Amino acid sequence: MLLTKSFGILRHPIKHFSMVPIIIDYGLSIIWSLFYWISMATFIVLQIGYVINQDWHRLLSSLSIAAIFITIEILVGLIQLVQASYFNDGGRSLKYIAFAPWYILIYWMVNTYTVAVEIVPTIRQIIRGKDAGVWKSPTRSTEATGKREGGNSDE
């Protein structure tokens, strides 16, 4: 969507003013997703290198820093969950709070993985002239539902 629709929106930013922040957010999300997996691969390679070289001080330091960042991520997610729960349903959804940290971590990992894996095939489709990343509703026949054009059933 970013590659197919954003150029038209950014050519006339005043006309499509409400869409500009969405395009910017979407672009930054894609960049963040790619950066996340590049950073994750680099982190894993470094940890393996520390273990091979038996550099236990650097290994523990980097794992401690990673734990601090993950803790901050979980705390921010929990704060967002509590606020959203109180604003949406008066706190009734807080019964799921034990699953929230896992949901946040797994959702972010799956979401960023999906973006990172699908970006190259999507760009290829766009270069080939196909309309990639755009939902097209399938055509539906009235015969498949067993109803006539007027909405009455065949009974």
LINRAMO-V990343 format. One line per field, one symbol per residue. psi: psi as a letter, one per 20 degrees, with the letter a starting at -180 (. if undefined). burial: # if it has 9 or more other C-alpha atoms within 8 Angstrom, else .. A space follows every 10 residues. Layout:
# LINRAMO-V990343
psi = ???
burial = ???
This chain:
# LINRAMO-V990343
psi = hghhhhghgi hmhghlhhig hgggggghhg gggghghggg gggggggggg ggilmhghgh ghhggghghh ggggggghgg ggghghhgkj jhjiijhhig ggggggghgg ghggghhigg hghghghijq nqjppppqqp qihhijqrhi iqrj.
burial = ...#.#..## ..#..#...# ..#..##..# ..##.##... ......#..# #...#...#. .......... ...#..##.. ##..##.... #..#..#..# #..##..... .##.##.... .##.##.... .#........ .#....##.. .....
